[in-house]
């Protein structure tokens, strides 16, 4: 799966960037929350991947984000340099694309990592009023096999951070 995704990733990211450019023409993109931007980018990545042969994007919360040649693939997006959040379905045992983005300049910079996560990899918030689960780059690097598809990482003091390129 990793090689197939990597083969098509450049086209997918370019298509996603075009979708975002179009979105910016009809919305006040810069006034949107980071959470909403990440959700929109995730949806645009799903739509962009749907154009790749043997990839199906069901666009249903009850389904994985993508089916790649019959295998489930989840996409998690974040603007943060080291942590991704997810809701109830983030606990799925599955292949994941962990995506970070930098939209601070005119061009886009990306970090994309593939890994396989189990429910136990996700950290619960421990709060009864906040449902989100989280996972950080340190956990992925130290506990799971992974492949960086775009970008790099750097360790700053104790935490690994992504480098978008």
C-alpha positions as CSV (number, residue, x, y, z in Angstrom):
1,X,0.0,0.0,0.0
2,X,2.8,2.5,0.9
3,X,4.4,2.3,-2.5
4,X,1.1,2.7,-4.3
5,X,0.2,5.8,-2.2
6,X,3.7,7.2,-2.6
7,X,3.4,6.8,-6.4
8,X,0.3,8.9,-6.6
9,X,0.9,11.3,-3.6
10,X,2.4,14.1,-5.7
11,X,-0.6,14.3,-7.9
12,X,-3.0,14.0,-4.9
13,X,-1.3,16.9,-3.1
14,X,-1.4,19.1,-6.2
15,X,-5.0,18.3,-6.7
16,X,-5.8,19.1,-3.1
17,X,-3.9,22.4,-3.3
18,X,-6.0,23.3,-6.4
19,X,-9.2,22.5,-4.4
20,X,-8.0,24.7,-1.6
21,X,-7.2,27.5,-4.0
22,X,-10.8,27.2,-5.3
23,X,-12.2,27.2,-1.7
24,X,-10.2,30.4,-1.0
25,X,-12.0,32.2,-3.9
26,X,-15.4,31.6,-2.3
27,X,-14.7,31.8,1.5
28,X,-12.8,33.9,4.0
29,X,-10.3,31.1,4.3
30,X,-7.9,33.0,6.6
31,X,-10.7,33.6,9.1
32,X,-11.5,29.9,9.5
33,X,-10.4,28.1,12.6
34,X,-7.4,25.7,12.3
35,X,-9.7,22.9,13.3
36,X,-12.1,23.6,10.4
37,X,-9.2,24.1,8.0
38,X,-7.8,20.7,9.0
39,X,-11.2,19.1,8.5
40,X,-11.6,20.7,5.1
41,X,-8.1,19.7,4.0
42,X,-8.8,16.1,5.1
43,X,-12.0,16.0,3.1
44,X,-10.2,17.5,0.1
45,X,-7.5,14.8,0.4
46,X,-10.1,12.1,0.4
47,X,-11.7,13.7,-2.7
48,X,-8.3,13.9,-4.4
49,X,-7.4,10.3,-3.6
50,X,-10.8,9.2,-5.0
51,X,-9.4,10.1,-8.5
52,X,-6.6,7.4,-8.0
53,X,-7.4,4.0,-9.6
54,X,-8.2,1.3,-7.0
55,X,-9.0,3.9,-4.3
56,X,-12.5,4.4,-3.0
57,X,-13.5,7.3,-0.8
58,X,-16.9,6.5,0.9
59,X,-17.3,9.9,2.5
60,X,-19.1,8.4,5.5
61,X,-18.0,8.7,9.1
62,X,-18.9,5.1,9.8
63,X,-16.4,4.0,7.0
64,X,-12.7,4.4,6.8
65,X,-11.6,7.6,4.9
66,X,-10.3,5.5,2.0
67,X,-10.2,2.0,0.7
68,X,-7.0,1.3,-1.1
69,X,-7.1,-1.9,-3.1
70,X,-9.5,-3.2,-0.4
71,X,-7.5,-2.1,2.6
72,X,-8.7,0.6,5.0
73,X,-6.7,3.8,5.2
74,X,-7.5,6.7,7.6
75,X,-6.3,10.3,7.1
76,X,-5.5,12.5,10.0
77,X,-4.6,16.2,9.3
78,X,-3.1,18.8,11.6
79,X,-1.3,22.1,11.4
80,X,0.6,21.3,14.6
81,X,4.2,20.2,14.4
82,X,3.9,17.0,16.4
83,X,0.3,16.0,17.5
84,X,-2.8,14.8,15.7
85,X,-6.3,14.6,17.2
86,X,-9.2,12.4,16.3
87,X,-12.7,11.5,17.4
88,X,-14.5,8.3,18.1
89,X,-13.4,6.6,14.9
90,X,-9.7,7.4,15.4
91,X,-9.5,4.3,17.5
92,X,-9.9,2.1,14.4
93,X,-7.0,-0.3,13.9
94,X,-5.9,0.6,10.4
95,X,-3.3,2.0,8.1
96,X,-3.0,5.8,8.6
97,X,-1.7,8.8,6.7
98,X,-0.6,11.4,9.2
99,X,-0.6,14.7,7.4
100,X,0.6,18.0,8.6
101,X,0.5,21.2,6.5
102,X,1.9,24.6,6.5
103,X,-0.3,27.2,4.7
104,X,1.5,30.3,6.1
105,X,3.0,31.3,2.8
106,X,1.6,31.5,-0.8
107,X,2.7,27.9,-1.5
108,X,1.8,24.8,0.5
109,X,4.2,22.7,2.5
110,X,3.3,19.1,3.5
111,X,4.4,16.4,5.8
112,X,2.9,12.9,5.2
113,X,3.7,9.8,7.1
114,X,2.3,6.3,6.7
115,X,1.9,4.0,9.7
116,X,-0.3,1.3,11.1
117,X,-2.1,2.2,14.4
118,X,-4.1,0.2,16.9
119,X,-6.7,1.5,19.3
120,X,-4.1,1.3,22.1
121,X,-1.9,3.8,20.2
122,X,-4.4,6.6,20.7
123,X,-4.3,8.5,24.0
124,X,-7.7,9.3,25.5
125,X,-8.2,12.8,26.8
126,X,-9.3,11.4,30.2
127,X,-12.1,14.0,30.3
128,X,-15.8,13.3,30.4
129,X,-16.5,16.6,28.5
130,X,-13.8,16.3,25.8
131,X,-13.9,13.2,23.6
132,X,-10.9,13.6,21.4
133,X,-8.1,11.2,21.3
134,X,-4.5,12.2,20.4
135,X,-1.3,10.7,19.1
136,X,2.0,12.4,18.8
137,X,5.1,12.0,16.7
138,X,7.2,10.6,19.6
139,X,4.7,7.8,20.1
140,X,4.8,6.9,16.4
141,X,8.5,7.0,16.1
142,X,9.1,5.1,19.2
143,X,6.4,2.5,18.9
144,X,5.2,1.9,15.4
145,X,6.7,1.1,12.0
146,X,6.4,4.1,9.8
147,X,7.4,5.6,6.5
148,X,7.8,9.3,5.9
149,X,6.4,10.0,2.4
150,X,6.9,13.8,2.3
151,X,8.9,16.0,4.7
152,X,11.1,15.1,7.6
153,X,11.3,15.1,11.4
154,X,13.6,16.8,13.9
155,X,14.0,16.2,17.6
156,X,13.7,19.3,19.7
157,X,14.7,18.7,23.3
158,X,12.3,15.8,24.0
159,X,9.7,16.0,21.2
160,X,9.9,15.1,17.6
161,X,8.5,17.7,15.3
162,X,7.5,17.4,11.7
163,X,9.2,19.4,8.9
164,X,6.8,20.3,6.1
165,X,8.4,20.6,2.6
